[in-house]
Amino acid sequence: MYIGCTNDIERRVLEHKSGVGSIHTTRYHLKYLMYFDESPSMMEAIAREKQLKNWHKQWKWNLIKEENPDLLDLAHDWYSEGDIQSTL
């Protein structure tokens, strides 16, 4: 499970799916977007990120399942395989 904030979710998800951008996401093959929320400012997004990182794992799963009960990749159709390969 990975929690982070970004000002460009489409770019960041493409990085995850391509396995580029950070050692952590590459090492653990974090490629699926299962939950996201939006904040009106970066300061609020960072505060929310810190809050969620302090939650117990089960609380995080409960939040995800509340919004995405089937645990689908919310970005499964955002990119073609060519898009992903061209990022490498």
N, CA, C and O atoms as a DFTB+ gen file, in Angstrom:
352 C
 N C O
     1  1       0.852      -1.168       0.000
     2  2       0.000       0.000       0.000
     3  2       0.897       1.230       0.000
     4  3       1.866       1.312       0.755
     5  1       0.560       2.169      -0.849
     6  2       1.352       3.392      -1.000
     7  2       0.419       4.576      -0.870
     8  3      -0.669       4.586      -1.447
     9  1       0.840       5.567      -0.119
    10  2       0.086       6.810       0.018
    11  2       1.023       7.941      -0.368
    12  3       2.157       8.012       0.107
    13  1       0.549       8.810      -1.220
    14  2       1.357       9.945      -1.631
    15  2       0.461      11.045      -2.147
    16  3      -0.746      10.863      -2.310
    17  1       1.064      12.184      -2.399
    18  2       0.288      13.262      -3.002
    19  2       1.048      13.773      -4.221
    20  3       2.272      13.678      -4.301
    21  1       0.293      14.311      -5.156
    22  2       0.859      14.800      -6.405
    23  2      -0.009      15.936      -6.925
    24  3      -1.185      16.041      -6.576
    25  1       0.572      16.775      -7.751
    26  2      -0.225      17.817      -8.401
    27  2      -0.646      17.385      -9.805
    28  3      -1.279      18.155     -10.527
    29  1      -0.292      16.140     -10.199
    30  2      -0.647      15.621     -11.515
    31  2      -0.846      14.105     -11.404
    32  3       0.080      13.327     -11.632
    33  1      -2.051      13.708     -11.054
    34  2      -2.314      12.281     -10.796
    35  2      -2.140      11.428     -12.052
    36  3      -1.680      10.290     -11.961
    37  1      -2.497      11.956     -13.208
    38  2      -2.357      11.162     -14.428
    39  2      -0.884      10.864     -14.717
    40  3      -0.545       9.739     -15.083
    41  1      -0.009      11.853     -14.557
    42  2       1.419      11.637     -14.754
    43  2       1.961      10.656     -13.735
    44  3       2.729       9.758     -14.080
    45  1       1.563      10.822     -12.470
    46  2       2.084       9.968     -11.402
    47  2       1.634       8.524     -11.562
    48  3       2.421       7.607     -11.328
    49  1       0.385       8.305     -11.957
    50  2      -0.097       6.942     -12.183
    51  2       0.658       6.306     -13.349
    52  3       1.009       5.128     -13.284
    53  1       0.911       7.064     -14.407
    54  2       1.679       6.539     -15.533
    55  2       3.090       6.148     -15.082
    56  3       3.610       5.120     -15.518
    57  1       3.708       6.945     -14.225
    58  2       5.021       6.594     -13.686
    59  2       4.948       5.270     -12.912
    60  3       5.802       4.398     -13.075
    61  1       3.937       5.135     -12.083
    62  2       3.769       3.888     -11.319
    63  2       3.593       2.695     -12.262
    64  3       4.252       1.668     -12.098
    65  1       2.715       2.832     -13.235
    66  2       2.445       1.727     -14.150
    67  2       3.667       1.370     -14.992
    68  3       3.835       0.222     -15.404
    69  1       4.519       2.367     -15.244
    70  2       5.738       2.153     -16.025
    71  2       6.902       1.682     -15.166
    72  3       7.921       1.232     -15.690
    73  1       6.755       1.784     -13.853
    74  2       7.830       1.372     -12.960
    75  2       8.950       2.378     -12.868
    76  3      10.089       2.014     -12.579
    77  1       8.644       3.643     -13.111
    78  2       9.649       4.699     -12.984
    79  2       9.177       5.717     -11.954
    80  3       8.000       5.754     -11.596
    81  1      10.093       6.528     -11.488
    82  2       9.694       7.614     -10.601
    83  2      10.213       7.483      -9.186
    84  3      10.689       8.465      -8.617
    85  1      10.136       6.302      -8.603
    86  2      10.680       6.134      -7.257
    87  2      11.112       4.689      -7.042
    88  3      10.536       3.762      -7.611
    89  1      12.104       4.521      -6.236
    90  2      12.614       3.185      -5.932
    91  2      11.546       2.355      -5.232
    92  3      11.382       1.173      -5.534
    93  1      10.819       2.965      -4.299
    94  2       9.798       2.238      -3.529
    95  2       8.716       1.657      -4.432
    96  3       8.389       0.474      -4.331
    97  1       8.161       2.483      -5.310
    98  2       7.071       1.993      -6.162
    99  2       7.565       0.960      -7.161
   100  3       6.831       0.035      -7.511
   101  1       8.803       1.105      -7.625
   102  2       9.373       0.120      -8.542
   103  2       9.643      -1.199      -7.825
   104  3       9.310      -2.267      -8.338
   105  1      10.234      -1.126      -6.661
   106  2      10.586      -2.335      -5.909
   107  2       9.352      -3.157      -5.569
   108  3       9.379      -4.385      -5.660
   109  1       8.276      -2.494      -5.179
   110  2       7.090      -3.212      -4.722
   111  2       5.999      -3.318      -5.789
   112  3       4.886      -3.752      -5.490
   113  1       6.300      -2.930      -7.019
   114  2       5.378      -3.071      -8.155
   115  2       4.006      -2.456      -7.849
   116  3       2.970      -3.092      -8.043
   117  1       4.020      -1.231      -7.377
   118  2       2.782      -0.528      -7.032
   119  2       2.219       0.123      -8.292
   120  3       2.649       1.207      -8.685
   121  1       1.261      -0.543      -8.916
   122  2       0.774      -0.136     -10.235
   123  2      -0.720       0.132     -10.293
   124  3      -1.223       0.549     -11.336
   125  1      -1.435      -0.091      -9.217
   126  2      -2.892       0.014      -9.252
   127  2      -3.378       1.179      -8.406
   128  3      -2.985       1.333      -7.250
   129  1      -4.235       1.992      -8.999
   130  2      -4.858       3.103      -8.290
   131  2      -6.195       2.609      -7.754
   132  3      -7.135       2.372      -8.513
   133  1      -6.265       2.457      -6.437
   134  2      -7.478       1.904      -5.842
   135  2      -8.309       2.956      -5.111
   136  3      -9.483       2.736      -4.813
   137  1      -7.691       4.094      -4.828
   138  2      -8.395       5.160      -4.126
   139  2      -7.633       6.456      -4.362
   140  3      -6.405       6.454      -4.448
   141  1      -8.351       7.547      -4.465
   142  2      -7.723       8.863      -4.446
   143  2      -8.759       9.866      -3.991
   144  3      -9.963       9.661      -4.142
   145  1      -8.271      10.941      -3.437
   146  2      -9.159      12.058      -3.152
   147  2      -8.460      13.333      -3.563
   148  3      -7.242      13.365      -3.743
   149  1      -9.242      14.377      -3.708
   150  2      -8.724      15.658      -4.154
   151  2      -8.790      16.661      -3.015
   152  3      -9.694      16.624      -2.180
   153  1      -7.815      17.554      -2.999
   154  2      -7.768      18.605      -1.996
   155  2      -7.687      19.955      -2.699
   156  3      -7.120      20.056      -3.787
   157  1      -8.246      20.984      -2.087
   158  2      -8.237      22.302      -2.735
   159  2      -6.855      22.959      -2.774
   160  3      -6.629      23.875      -3.565
   161  1      -5.936      22.504      -1.931
   162  2      -4.595      23.093      -1.926
   163  2      -3.560      22.019      -1.628
   164  3      -3.883      20.970      -1.071
   165  1      -2.320      22.288      -2.001
   166  2      -1.253      21.334      -1.741
   167  2      -1.022      21.180      -0.242
   168  3      -0.711      20.084       0.224
   169  1      -1.167      22.246       0.508
   170  2      -0.995      22.154       1.967
   171  2      -2.010      21.192       2.575
   172  3      -1.667      20.395       3.448
   173  1      -3.249      21.264       2.120
   174  2      -4.285      20.352       2.617
   175  2      -4.026      18.923       2.153
   176  3      -4.294      17.974       2.889
   177  1      -3.509      18.767       0.944
   178  2      -3.188      17.427       0.434
   179  2      -2.076      16.793       1.262
   180  3      -2.142      15.606       1.582
   181  1      -1.073      17.563       1.604
   182  2       0.032      17.049       2.414
   183  2      -0.458      16.691       3.810
   184  3      -0.054      15.671       4.369
   185  1      -1.322      17.520       4.372
   186  2      -1.884      17.227       5.701
   187  2      -2.700      15.927       5.659
   188  3      -2.620      15.114       6.580
   189  1      -3.482      15.731       4.592
   190  2      -4.274      14.503       4.452
   191  2      -3.358      13.294       4.274
   192  3      -3.608      12.235       4.850
   193  1      -2.303      13.449       3.483
   194  2      -1.337      12.364       3.293
   195  2      -0.738      11.946       4.635
   196  3      -0.659      10.755       4.936
   197  1      -0.321      12.910       5.430
   198  2       0.260      12.607       6.747
   199  2      -0.758      11.924       7.648
   200  3      -0.421      10.994       8.380
   201  1      -2.007      12.389       7.594
   202  2      -3.060      11.782       8.398
   203  2      -3.238      10.314       8.019
   204  3      -3.256       9.444       8.889
   205  1      -3.367      10.041       6.723
   206  2      -3.583       8.668       6.269
   207  2      -2.389       7.769       6.559
   208  3      -2.563       6.591       6.870
   209  1      -1.191       8.306       6.462
   210  2       0.000       7.503       6.747
   211  2       0.052       7.079       8.212
   212  3       0.697       6.084       8.545
   213  1      -0.616       7.816       9.085
   214  2      -0.652       7.469      10.507
   215  2      -1.780       6.508      10.865
   216  3      -1.845       6.035      11.999
   217  1      -2.652       6.217       9.934
   218  2      -3.755       5.306      10.188
   219  2      -3.264       3.863      10.247
   220  3      -2.238       3.517       9.662
   221  1      -4.004       3.041      10.954
   222  2      -3.753       1.598      10.940
   223  2      -4.094       1.060       9.552
   224  3      -4.933       1.621       8.847
   225  1      -3.443      -0.018       9.175
   226  2      -3.643      -0.613       7.858
   227  2      -5.120      -0.949       7.610
   228  3      -5.630      -0.716       6.515
   229  1      -5.799      -1.488       8.610
   230  2      -7.202      -1.858       8.432
   231  2      -8.082      -0.629       8.168
   232  3      -9.028      -0.710       7.385
   233  1      -7.786       0.485       8.799
   234  2      -8.555       1.709       8.551
   235  2      -8.398       2.141       7.092
   236  3      -9.356       2.577       6.454
   237  1      -7.172       2.010       6.576
   238  2      -6.921       2.368       5.179
   239  2      -7.714       1.452       4.250
   240  3      -8.338       1.919       3.297
   241  1      -7.688       0.137       4.530
   242  2      -8.456      -0.797       3.712
   243  2      -9.950      -0.486       3.776
   244  3     -10.640      -0.560       2.760
   245  1     -10.451      -0.143       4.953
   246  2     -11.869       0.202       5.092
   247  2     -12.220       1.422       4.251
   248  3     -13.279       1.457       3.624
   249  1     -11.347       2.418       4.230
   250  2     -11.583       3.614       3.416
   251  2     -11.624       3.245       1.937
   252  3     -12.515       3.683       1.209
   253  1     -10.668       2.448       1.499
   254  2     -10.623       2.024       0.098
   255  2     -11.875       1.233      -0.263
   256  3     -12.507       1.507      -1.284
   257  1     -12.235       0.266       0.552
   258  2     -13.388      -0.597       0.258
   259  2     -14.703       0.176       0.292
   260  3     -15.648      -0.180      -0.412
   261  1     -14.772       1.224       1.098
   262  2     -15.977       2.046       1.142
   263  2     -16.214       2.731      -0.199
   264  3     -17.353       2.829      -0.655
   265  1     -15.150       3.201      -0.825
   266  2     -15.250       3.910      -2.104
   267  2     -15.125       2.976      -3.309
   268  3     -15.665       3.262      -4.377
   269  1     -14.415       1.864      -3.135
   270  2     -14.117       0.965      -4.243
   271  2     -14.265      -0.481      -3.759
   272  3     -13.266      -1.185      -3.615
   273  1     -15.501      -0.933      -3.505
   274  2     -15.727      -2.240      -2.885
   275  2     -15.181      -3.424      -3.681
   276  3     -14.863      -4.461      -3.099
   277  1     -15.070      -3.286      -4.993
   278  2     -14.555      -4.384      -5.812
   279  2     -13.034      -4.319      -5.977
   280  3     -12.442      -5.151      -6.665
   281  1     -12.410      -3.331      -5.346
   282  2     -10.955      -3.152      -5.385
   283  2     -10.422      -3.121      -6.818
   284  3      -9.425      -3.767      -7.141
   285  1     -11.100      -2.366      -7.653
   286  2     -10.712      -2.228      -9.054
   287  2      -9.585      -1.212      -9.196
   288  3      -9.440      -0.313      -8.368
   289  1      -8.794      -1.360     -10.248
   290  2      -7.801      -0.345     -10.600
   291  2      -8.568       0.798     -11.257
   292  3      -9.073       0.644     -12.369
   293  1      -8.659       1.921     -10.594
   294  2      -9.450       3.041     -11.090
   295  2      -8.849       3.665     -12.348
   296  3      -9.520       4.414     -13.058
   297  1      -7.590       3.354     -12.616
   298  2      -6.909       3.899     -13.797
   299  2      -6.633       2.820     -14.840
   300  3      -5.732       2.975     -15.665
   301  1      -7.392       1.737     -14.813
   302  2      -7.106       0.606     -15.717
   303  2      -7.216       0.971     -17.190
   304  3      -6.572       0.341     -18.029
   305  1      -8.012       1.966     -17.515
   306  2      -8.199       2.325     -18.924
   307  2      -7.649       3.707     -19.272
   308  3      -8.026       4.286     -20.291
   309  1      -6.777       4.228     -18.445
   310  2      -6.221       5.559     -18.697
   311  2      -5.147       5.544     -19.782
   312  3      -4.955       6.542     -20.477
   313  1      -4.453       4.435     -19.930
   314  2      -3.289       4.376     -20.813
   315  2      -3.291       3.100     -21.633
   316  3      -3.812       2.067     -21.212
   317  1      -2.699       3.193     -22.805
   318  2      -2.476       1.996     -23.617
   319  2      -1.130       1.393     -23.206
   320  3      -0.329       2.040     -22.531
   321  1      -0.898       0.167     -23.615
   322  2       0.393      -0.473     -23.338
   323  2       1.522       0.338     -23.977
   324  3       2.622       0.413     -23.429
   325  1       1.252       0.939     -25.126
   326  2       2.249       1.796     -25.785
   327  2       2.602       3.014     -24.967
   328  3       3.766       3.410     -24.905
   329  1       1.589       3.623     -24.326
   330  2       1.850       4.761     -23.439
   331  2       2.795       4.365     -22.320
   332  3       3.742       5.083     -21.998
   333  1       2.524       3.220     -21.740
   334  2       3.318       2.736     -20.610
   335  2       4.743       2.422     -21.054
   336  3       5.699       2.780     -20.365
   337  1       4.894       1.752     -22.205
   338  2       6.216       1.384     -22.701
   339  2       7.025       2.615     -23.107
   340  3       8.243       2.631     -22.933
   341  1       6.373       3.639     -23.643
   342  2       7.105       4.823     -24.095
   343  2       7.653       5.653     -22.942
   344  3       8.517       6.505     -23.151
   345  1       7.165       5.416     -21.733
   346  2       7.645       6.128     -20.558
   347  2       8.962       5.556     -20.063
   348  3       9.715       6.234     -19.364
   349  1       9.242       4.313     -20.422
   350  2      10.466       3.639     -19.935
   351  2      11.714       4.248     -20.508
   352  3      12.818       3.799     -20.200
